[in-house]
Amino acid sequence: MTSCCTPDGNRSNGTAAVPPGNERRTVYTVSGMSCGGCAATLTTALGELSGVRTVDVDVETGQVTVVTDGPADDRRISDAVDHAGYELTGRA
């Protein structure tokens, strides 16, 4: 049996390994989050996007860290956040 999560507890989307140095970490500010359920919803919504490797949501600070295979596509990420019921207000 395999797990859908990475060893650090983030959801894996099954993408192939990326050569070192090509991963990008982008931090966004998201409004409307208030609990662990919000974090789970955003983790799932963003984790399903192609090229997204990991998602870390900090409800207290309103920050969402997304690690992608290359440069982050802010528009796709914003659309996914909006579709999940929250608002991406910009990069942190």
N, C-alpha and C positions, 0 to 999 in steps of 0.2 A: 504494500500500500504506500502511495506517495502522498505528500502533503502539498497543498496549494500555497503554503507560506514559505518564505525564506527563513534561514536560521535566526535572523533578527526579529522575526514575527511579522514581517510585512508580507503582503500578498504578492505572490509571484504571478506574472502573466505569461510565463513560458517563453519569453524572448531568449534568443541565443546570447551567449557571452559576447560582450563588447570589448574590443581591445582596450587595454589600460590607457587612460588619458582621454578617451572619447566620451565617457559618462559626464553628464552635466547635472549639477545640483542647482535648482532654482527654488527660491523661497517666495511665496505669495502671501498676501494678506487677504483673508476671507472673512466677511461679516455674516452674521446670522447663526453662528455655531454656538451651542450652549451646553452640550453634554457628550458623553461617549457615543451615543447613538449617532450624533452628527458626525463625529470622527469616523465611525464605521461606514456611514453612508458615503462620505467623501473619499475614503480610502478605496472603497469598492468602485465608485464611479470613475475615479482617476486611474486606478489600477487596471481598468479594462481598456484604456487607451493604448493603441499601438505605440511602442517605443518607450512606454513608461515602465521603469524597472521597480521602483519603490516609491511609496507615499508615506509621509509621516505628518500627522495632524496634531497640532498643539492647540486645543480648544481655548485654554487660558489666555494665550497670546494672540490667538486668531491667525496663526501662521501655519501654512501648509508647505512642506518641503517635498519637492518632486524630483526624483532622479530619473533622467532620461538617457537614451542611447546616444543622443547628440543634442544639438540646441533645442530647447523647449519651444513648442508651438503654443504661444500664449493664447491665441484665439481658440484652439481646440480645448485647451485646459479651461479657459474661461467659460466656454460653451458647456463643458461637462459640469463645472461647478454650478452654473446657472440652472442647468437641467436638473441637478440634484436638489435645488431649492435654496441655494446660497448665493452670495455675490462676491466675486473676485474683485477686490478694489485696487489691486496693483501688485507690483513686485515689492517685496520688503527690503 
